[in-house]
Amino acid sequence: MSLTEEAYSRRMWENYPQLRNVLQKPLGESIGYTSASDNIFDYVNRLITIQAMAQEHAEEIKRQLGNQPINRKLKDELIILSSELDSISDMFQSYAQNIRKII
C-alpha cells in the first residue's frame, strides 16, 4: 500500500516542522522529480537496492567470483558499485557539512 501525498509529506517533515516552513519552495532542477529524467533520489535508491541485493546474495557472488569467465566482469561491476556507494557517502558528508555551516 502506498502513502497518500499528504501522509508522505507528514512522514517526511515530522522531525523538521520549522525547516518545512522555510523550505516550502520548489526543489531545484538537480533534485526535482520529472518523469523522463533521472535525479539524485533515483540514483541513490538504485544503488541502495542493488547493494542490499548483493548483500543478500553475498555467498553466491563469492562462488561466482571463482568462475574464471564471469570473474573479471563481476568483480569490475562490484568495484564500480563500491565506488559509486563511496561517492554518495562523500556527497552525504558534504551535505552534512553544509548544514553545519548554516548553524
LOGU-925033 format. One line per 10 residues: number of its first residue (from 1); for each residue z, x, y of N, C-alpha, C, O. Coordinates in pm, 1 decimal. Example, Ala and Ser with C-alpha at 12.3 -4.5 7.8 and 13.67 -1.06 7.14 Angstrom:
<pts>
1> 780.0:1319.0:-569.0:780.0:1230.0:-450.0:780.0:1320.0:-330.0:846.5:1423.6:-331.9 | 708.0:1285.0:-225.0:714.0:1367.0:-106.0:787.0:1290.0:3.0:803.9:1340.9:113.8
</pts>
This chain:
<pts>
1> 0.0:83.4:-116.5:0.0:0.0:0.0:0.0:88.6:123.8:76.8:184.5:131.1 | -83.8:58.3:219.6:-86.7:141.5:337.9:-12.5:74.7:452.5:-0.1:-47.6:459.0 | 35.7:157.9:541.4:114.0:109.4:654.2:24.2:44.4:759.1:-91.3:83.2:776.8 | 78.7:-53.3:827.2:7.7:-109.1:941.9:8.9:-2.4:1051.5:87.8:92.0:1046.1 | -77.0:-17.6:1148.6:-81.8:78.6:1258.1:53.3:85.5:1330.3:98.9:193.4:1368.1 | 115.7:-29.6:1348.8:246.2:-33.4:1415.3:353.0:38.7:1332.4:433.0:114.4:1387.3 | 354.8:15.8:1201.3:452.7:80.6:1113.9:429.9:231.6:1110.1:525.3:309.4:1110.7 | 303.3:272.5:1106.1:271.8:415.2:1107.8:321.1:478.4:1237.9:378.5:587.3:1236.6 | 298.8:410.2:1349.2:342.0:460.5:1479.4:493.8:472.9:1485.0:545.5:572.9:1534.8 | 565.5:373.4:1435.2:712.5:379.6:1432.5:759.8:498.6:1349.7:851.1:570.4:1390.6
11> 698.5:519.7:1234.4:737.1:631.6:1147.6:708.5:765.3:1216.4:790.5:857.0:1212.7 | 592.0:774.8:1278.6:551.6:899.4:1343.0:647.9:938.5:1455.1:681.4:1056.0:1469.7 | 691.9:842.2:1533.1:770.2:869.9:1653.2:919.2:845.3:1637.9:991.7:858.2:1736.6 | 969.5:810.3:1519.2:1109.0:769.9:1504.1:1208.7:873.4:1553.9:1313.9:836.2:1605.9 | 1179.1:1001.6:1539.6:1271.3:1105.6:1585.7:1239.6:1157.3:1725.0:1308.7:1245.5:1776.0 | 1135.0:1102.6:1787.1:1087.2:1156.2:1914.6:1057.0:1046.8:2017.2:947.9:1046.7:2074.1 | 1148.3:954.7:2042.9:1117.3:844.4:2134.1:1088.1:889.4:2277.1:1001.6:831.7:2343.0 | 1158.5:991.4:2326.2:1133.8:1038.5:2461.9:999.8:1111.6:2471.8:925.7:1094.5:2568.6 | 969.9:1193.1:2370.6:839.2:1260.5:2368.6:726.7:1157.8:2363.0:622.4:1175.3:2426.0 | 748.4:1051.6:2288.2:646.6:946.8:2277.3:612.0:891.8:2415.6:495.1:869.6:2447.3
21> 714.1:870.5:2496.2:690.1:818.1:2630.1:603.9:912.6:2712.8:520.9:868.0:2792.0 | 623.3:1041.7:2694.8:547.3:1141.2:2770.7:406.6:1159.3:2714.0:311.6:1183.2:2788.4 | 394.5:1147.9:2583.5:269.3:1185.8:2515.9:176.4:1069.3:2482.7:86.5:1084.9:2400.2 | 195.6:956.2:2543.3:115.6:838.6:2509.5:-22.9:839.0:2573.1:-76.5:733.0:2605.5 | -80.1:955.1:2590.9:-217.1:961.8:2640.7:-309.0:998.1:2524.7:-260.7:1043.7:2421.0 | -440.1:979.3:2539.1:-532.9:1007.0:2428.3:-525.1:1151.7:2381.8:-500.8:1243.3:2460.4 | -546.3:1169.4:2251.9:-547.6:1303.1:2193.3:-670.5:1379.4:2237.7:-774.1:1320.9:2269.5 | -657.5:1510.4:2239.5:-771.2:1595.9:2271.0:-875.8:1590.6:2161.9:-848.6:1547.4:2049.9 | -993.7:1634.2:2194.9:-1106.2:1628.2:2101.9:-1080.5:1705.6:1973.0:-1123.7:1662.7:1866.0 | -1011.1:1818.7:1981.4:-992.8:1902.5:1862.9:-899.9:1841.4:1758.9:-906.4:1878.3:1641.6
31> -812.9:1747.9:1799.8:-723.2:1689.0:1700.9:-741.4:1538.7:1688.5:-672.1:1474.2:1609.8 | -831.4:1483.6:1763.5:-852.5:1339.5:1758.9:-925.5:1296.6:1632.7:-978.9:1379.3:1558.8 | -926.8:1167.6:1609.5:-991.0:1111.9:1491.6:-1130.9:1061.3:1525.7:-1149.9:989.8:1624.1 | -1226.6:1098.5:1444.8:-1359.8:1039.6:1450.7:-1405.1:1020.9:1307.9:-1357.6:1089.6:1217.5 | -1495.2:929.9:1287.4:-1538.6:904.2:1150.5:-1636.9:1009.2:1100.9:-1648.2:1030.5:980.1 | -1708.0:1075.1:1191.4:-1813.8:1166.8:1149.6:-1770.0:1312.6:1145.2:-1828.6:1391.7:1071.4 | -1669.2:1349.7:1221.9:-1635.0:1490.6:1229.7:-1501.8:1519.7:1162.6:-1417.9:1431.7:1143.5 | -1485.9:1644.9:1127.9:-1361.7:1692.9:1070.0:-1266.4:1726.9:1183.9:-1310.7:1756.6:1294.9 | -1137.7:1722.9:1158.0:-1040.4:1765.4:1257.2:-928.8:1840.3:1186.5:-927.8:1850.4:1063.8 | -836.1:1892.1:1263.2:-730.1:1974.6:1207.5:-645.5:1898.9:1105.0:-599.6:1957.9:1007.2
41> -624.8:1770.0:1126.4:-545.4:1691.4:1031.8:-615.1:1682.1:896.5:-551.4:1696.9:792.2 | -746.0:1657.5:898.3:-822.1:1652.0:773.3:-817.6:1786.3:701.0:-797.6:1792.3:579.7 | -836.3:1892.9:776.9:-837.4:2028.0:721.5:-703.8:2061.2:654.8:-700.6:2106.4:540.4 | -594.2:2038.7:726.5:-461.4:2068.3:671.8:-433.4:1981.2:550.3:-380.4:2030.0:450.5 | -467.7:1854.5:556.9:-445.3:1764.3:444.2:-521.4:1811.6:320.2:-467.0:1811.5:209.8 | -646.4:1851.8:338.4:-724.4:1901.8:223.8:-659.4:2025.5:162.8:-645.3:2034.7:40.9 | -619.7:2120.7:247.3:-558.8:2242.9:195.0:-428.8:2214.0:121.1:-404.0:2270.9:14.8 | -346.8:2127.2:175.8:-219.9:2094.2:110.3:-245.2:2023.4:-22.8:-175.8:2049.2:-121.1 | -343.4:1935.1:-26.0:-376.9:1864.4:-150.1:-426.0:1961.9:-256.8:-382.4:1955.8:-371.7 | -516.5:2051.3:-218.7:-570.0:2149.2:-314.5:-458.8:2242.0:-363.0:-451.6:2274.4:-481.5
51> -372.3:2284.3:-271.0:-260.9:2371.6:-307.6:-169.3:2302.7:-407.1:-127.4:2363.8:-505.4 | -137.4:2175.5:-382.6:-48.9:2101.7:-473.4:-112.0:2088.7:-611.6:-44.2:2102.7:-713.4 | -241.9:2061.8:-614.1:-311.0:2051.1:-743.2:-311.9:2185.7:-815.0:-294.6:2191.5:-936.7 | -331.8:2293.4:-740.0:-330.6:2426.9:-801.0:-192.9:2457.6:-860.3:-183.1:2514.5:-969.0 | -87.4:2420.0:-789.2:47.7:2441.7:-840.7:70.4:2363.1:-969.5:130.4:2413.7:-1064.3 | 22.0:2238.8:-972.0:38.4:2155.8:-1091.2:-37.6:2211.9:-1211.4:2.6:2191.5:-1326.0 | -147.4:2282.3:-1184.8:-232.5:2336.2:-1291.0:-224.0:2488.9:-1299.6:-316.9:2554.3:-1347.1 | -113.2:2544.5:-1253.8:-98.8:2690.2:-1246.5:-122.0:2759.0:-1381.5:-188.6:2862.4:-1388.0 | -67.9:2702.6:-1487.3:-83.0:2766.3:-1619.4:-229.5:2769.0:-1663.7:-276.9:2869.5:-1716.8 | -300.3:2659.2:-1641.7:-442.6:2655.0:-1677.4:-523.0:2752.7:-1591.3:-614.4:2818.7:-1640.7
61> -489.5:2761.5:-1465.1:-557.8:2856.4:-1376.7:-535.8:2998.5:-1426.7:-629.3:3078.5:-1430.5 | -412.8:3030.2:-1464.9:-383.4:3163.1:-1516.9:-464.5:3192.0:-1643.3:-514.0:3303.2:-1661.9 | -477.8:3090.4:-1730.7:-558.9:3107.7:-1852.2:-705.5:3132.8:-1815.2:-770.8:3220.2:-1872.3 | -755.8:3055.3:-1719.3:-896.0:3069.8:-1678.6:-923.0:3205.3:-1613.9:-1033.0:3259.1:-1626.2 | -823.6:3260.2:-1545.3:-842.2:3391.5:-1482.8:-866.1:3500.5:-1585.6:-921.6:3605.6:-1553.7 | -824.6:3475.6:-1708.8:-850.4:3569.7:-1816.7:-991.3:3558.4:-1873.0:-1034.1:3645.2:-1949.1 | -1064.2:3453.1:-1837.2:-1200.5:3429.3:-1884.9:-1297.2:3502.1:-1790.5:-1318.8:3458.3:-1677.5 | -1354.5:3611.7:-1836.7:-1433.7:3700.1:-1751.1:-1545.5:3633.2:-1670.0:-1557.0:3661.9:-1550.8 | -1628.6:3545.3:-1728.4:-1735.7:3487.1:-1647.4:-1683.8:3402.3:-1530.3:-1746.3:3398.0:-1424.4 | -1571.6:3336.4:-1549.3:-1516.3:3249.4:-1445.9:-1421.7:3326.8:-1355.1:-1405.6:3292.9:-1237.9
71> -1360.3:3429.5:-1408.7:-1252.0:3501.6:-1345.2:-1277.4:3535.8:-1198.7:-1195.9:3500.9:-1113.4 | -1387.2:3602.6:-1167.4:-1408.5:3654.0:-1031.7:-1424.6:3541.4:-929.2:-1365.0:3546.0:-821.6 | -1504.7:3441.1:-962.8:-1526.1:3330.5:-868.5:-1397.5:3251.9:-845.8:-1365.5:3215.6:-732.6 | -1324.9:3225.9:-952.6:-1199.4:3152.2:-941.0:-1098.4:3232.3:-859.0:-1030.5:3177.9:-771.9 | -1089.5:3360.5:-887.8:-997.7:3445.9:-812.9:-1036.2:3449.5:-664.6:-949.5:3441.7:-577.6 | -1166.1:3461.2:-636.1:-1212.5:3460.6:-496.5:-1174.1:3330.9:-425.8:-1130.3:3332.9:-310.7 | -1190.7:3218.5:-494.7:-1155.6:3090.2:-435.0:-1005.1:3079.8:-409.6:-963.1:3024.5:-307.9 | -924.3:3132.2:-500.8:-779.3:3131.8:-480.4:-739.0:3220.8:-362.9:-647.0:3188.2:-287.9 | -808.0:3331.8:-348.0:-781.0:3421.0:-234.6:-817.4:3351.8:-103.3:-743.3:3361.2:-5.4 | -930.8:3282.7:-101.0:-971.0:3208.5:18.5:-868.3:3100.2:50.4:-827.4:3085.1:165.5
81> -826.4:3024.8:-51.3:-726.3:2919.3:-30.6:-597.5:2979.2:24.5:-540.6:2926.3:120.0 | -551.5:3087.9:-34.0:-429.6:3153.6:12.5:-444.2:3198.5:157.6:-351.8:3181.9:237.3 | -557.5:3254.3:191.5:-583.6:3299.8:327.9:-584.4:3183.0:426.6:-529.3:3193.0:536.2 | -647.1:3072.8:387.0:-650.1:2954.6:473.9:-510.4:2896.2:492.7:-476.4:2850.7:602.0 | -429.3:2897.1:387.1:-290.8:2849.5:399.2:-209.8:2941.3:491.2:-127.9:2894.3:570.1 | -233.3:3073.1:480.5:-168.2:3166.4:573.2:-208.9:3135.2:717.5:-126.0:3140.4:808.2 | -336.2:3102.8:737.9:-385.6:3072.1:873.0:-318.0:2948.6:930.5:-279.4:2947.3:1047.4 | -303.5:2843.5:847.6:-238.0:2724.0:903.4:-88.8:2748.9:923.7:-28.2:2690.4:1013.4 | -29.5:2834.5:841.9:109.7:2871.5:863.8:123.3:2941.8:998.7:214.4:2911.8:1075.8 | 33.0:3034.9:1026.9:33.2:3104.2:1155.7:12.5:3005.3:1270.2:75.8:3015.8:1375.3
91> -76.8:2909.6:1248.2:-104.7:2809.5:1350.3:21.9:2729.3:1380.7:53.8:2706.7:1497.5 | 94.0:2686.1:1277.5:216.8:2610.6:1298.7:323.7:2696.3:1366.1:400.4:2646.0:1448.2 | 329.6:2825.2:1332.4:422.6:2915.5:1400.8:389.2:2923.1:1549.7:478.4:2923.3:1634.5 | 261.7:2929.3:1579.6:217.1:2932.2:1719.0:253.1:2802.4:1790.8:297.3:2804.4:1905.7 | 233.7:2689.8:1722.5:270.8:2560.4:1781.1:420.6:2556.5:1811.9:461.4:2509.4:1918.0 | 501.9:2606.1:1718.7:646.5:2607.3:1739.0:682.7:2695.1:1859.2:767.9:2658.2:1940.0 | 617.9:2811.2:1870.4:643.0:2899.8:1984.7:603.6:2831.0:2115.5:674.1:2843.7:2215.6 | 492.8:2759.1:2115.5:450.2:2687.9:2236.1:552.5:2583.5:2277.7:578.8:2566.0:2396.7 | 610.6:2513.8:2179.9:712.7:2413.1:2211.4:836.9:2482.4:2267.0:897.8:2433.4:2362.1 | 875.1:2596.5:2208.2:991.7:2669.6:2259.9:969.7:2715.2:2404.2:1064.9:2722.2:2481.8
101> 845.5:2745.9:2440.5:814.1:2785.9:2578.3:835.3:2670.0:2675.0:872.3:2691.9:2790.3 | 812.7:2548.5:2630.0:834.3:2431.4:2714.0:982.0:2412.1:2742.1:1020.8:2373.0:2852.2 | 1064.1:2439.8:2641.8:1209.5:2423.3:2654.9:1260.8:2527.2:2751.4:1380.9:2532.6:2778.1
</pts>
